[in-house]
Amino acid sequence: MSMAQRDRITVTIDPAVLNRIDAIAQARKESRSATIERVLRNGARDEEETLEKVGTGIEGRVMAILLNNPQILNVMSKLVGDQLTEDELTRIQDGGENVVEAGKRYRSTHKTKTKKE
């Protein structure tokens, strides 16, 4: 990793998450800052890929079907030996809708930036 200029930020982190970061940093013999940056870089890449896929291709179609058909989610949960409560179904649907909307915003912003570059 290059020693390019870094921006200094302040964040609030759950103590349990920070303990996990510290354990990873210690195991890798790197600084907490380096570990956080790497984890964020990898997580951001994964999140960008997810947002790109949502609403497009097979992933988007499957998600739309699942969000619009809670009975399918119930069947799937039973197949793995579990049962979803109404609250869980609502959280899944709300969360999925939020991801779909975030994906639309991300793709819109990403396309705009790509066109400008």
VEXDREN-2710 file (C-alpha; in Angstrom, 1 decimal):
% VEXDREN-2710
k/r/px/py/pz
1/MET/0.0/0.0/0.0
2/SER/1.4/3.4/-0.9
3/MET/2.1/6.1/1.7
4/ALA/-0.1/8.6/-0.1
5/GLN/-1.7/11.4/1.8
6/ARG/-4.6/10.2/3.9
7/ASP/-7.6/12.1/5.2
8/ARG/-8.1/12.0/9.0
9/ILE/-11.6/11.3/10.1
10/THR/-13.4/10.7/13.3
11/VAL/-15.9/7.8/13.6
12/THR/-17.9/6.1/16.3
13/ILE/-17.5/2.3/16.4
14/ASP/-19.2/-0.3/18.5
15/PRO/-16.7/-1.6/21.1
16/ALA/-17.2/-5.2/20.0
17/VAL/-16.4/-4.3/16.4
18/LEU/-13.3/-2.4/17.5
19/ASN/-12.2/-5.4/19.5
20/ARG/-12.5/-7.5/16.3
21/ILE/-10.5/-4.9/14.3
22/ASP/-7.8/-4.9/17.0
23/ALA/-7.5/-8.7/17.0
24/ILE/-7.2/-8.7/13.2
25/ALA/-4.6/-5.9/13.3
26/GLN/-2.6/-7.8/15.9
27/ALA/-2.7/-11.1/14.0
28/ARG/-1.6/-9.3/10.8
29/LYS/1.0/-7.2/12.7
30/GLU/-0.4/-4.0/11.2
31/SER/-1.8/-0.8/12.6
32/ARG/-5.4/-0.4/13.6
33/SER/-5.7/2.3/10.9
34/ALA/-4.3/0.1/8.2
35/THR/-6.7/-2.7/9.2
36/ILE/-9.7/-0.4/9.2
37/GLU/-8.7/1.0/5.8
38/ARG/-8.3/-2.4/4.3
39/VAL/-11.6/-3.7/5.7
40/LEU/-13.4/-0.6/4.5
41/ARG/-11.8/-0.9/1.0
42/ASN/-12.9/-4.5/0.7
43/GLY/-16.3/-3.8/2.2
44/ALA/-16.8/-0.8/-0.1
45/ARG/-15.9/-3.0/-3.1
46/ASP/-18.4/-5.6/-2.1
47/GLU/-21.1/-3.0/-1.4
48/GLU/-20.5/-1.4/-4.8
49/GLU/-20.9/-4.7/-6.5
50/THR/-24.1/-5.4/-4.6
51/LEU/-25.5/-2.0/-5.5
52/GLU/-24.5/-2.4/-9.2
53/LYS/-26.3/-5.8/-9.4
54/VAL/-29.5/-4.8/-7.5
55/GLY/-32.2/-4.1/-10.0
56/THR/-30.3/-5.5/-12.9
57/GLY/-29.7/-9.0/-14.2
58/ILE/-30.9/-12.1/-12.5
59/GLU/-30.1/-10.8/-9.0
60/GLY/-32.4/-7.9/-9.4
61/ARG/-35.2/-10.0/-10.8
62/VAL/-34.9/-12.6/-8.0
63/MET/-34.8/-9.9/-5.3
64/ALA/-38.0/-8.3/-6.8
65/ILE/-39.8/-11.6/-6.8
66/LEU/-38.8/-12.3/-3.2
67/LEU/-39.7/-8.8/-2.0
68/ASN/-43.1/-9.0/-3.6
69/ASN/-43.9/-12.5/-2.5
70/PRO/-43.4/-13.0/1.2
71/GLN/-44.8/-16.5/0.9
72/ILE/-41.7/-17.5/-1.1
73/LEU/-39.5/-16.2/1.8
74/ASN/-41.6/-18.3/4.2
75/VAL/-41.2/-21.5/2.1
76/MET/-37.4/-20.8/1.8
77/SER/-37.0/-20.4/5.5
78/LYS/-38.9/-23.7/6.1
79/LEU/-36.6/-25.5/3.7
80/VAL/-33.7/-24.6/5.9
81/GLY/-35.6/-25.6/9.0
82/ASP/-36.6/-22.2/10.3
83/GLN/-39.7/-20.0/10.3
84/LEU/-39.9/-16.3/9.8
85/THR/-42.0/-14.2/12.1
86/GLU/-44.1/-11.3/10.7
87/ASP/-41.6/-8.8/12.1
88/GLU/-38.7/-10.7/10.4
89/LEU/-40.6/-10.7/7.1
90/THR/-41.3/-7.0/7.4
91/ARG/-37.6/-6.2/8.2
92/ILE/-36.5/-8.3/5.2
93/GLN/-38.9/-6.6/2.8
94/ASP/-38.1/-3.1/4.1
95/GLY/-34.4/-3.8/4.0
96/GLY/-34.6/-5.2/0.5
97/GLU/-36.6/-2.2/-0.7
98/ASN/-34.0/0.1/0.8
99/VAL/-31.2/-1.8/-1.0
100/VAL/-33.1/-1.6/-4.3
101/GLU/-33.5/2.1/-3.9
102/ALA/-29.9/2.5/-2.9
103/GLY/-28.9/0.6/-5.9
104/LYS/-30.9/2.9/-8.2
105/ARG/-29.3/5.9/-6.6
106/TYR/-25.8/4.4/-6.8
107/ARG/-26.2/3.4/-10.5
108/SER/-27.6/6.8/-11.3
109/THR/-24.7/8.6/-9.6
110/HIS/-22.1/6.1/-11.0
111/LYS/-23.4/6.5/-14.5
112/THR/-23.3/10.3/-14.2
113/LYS/-19.7/10.3/-12.9
114/THR/-18.7/7.9/-15.6
115/LYS/-20.2/10.1/-18.3
116/LYS/-18.4/13.2/-16.9
117/GLU/-14.9/11.5/-16.8
END
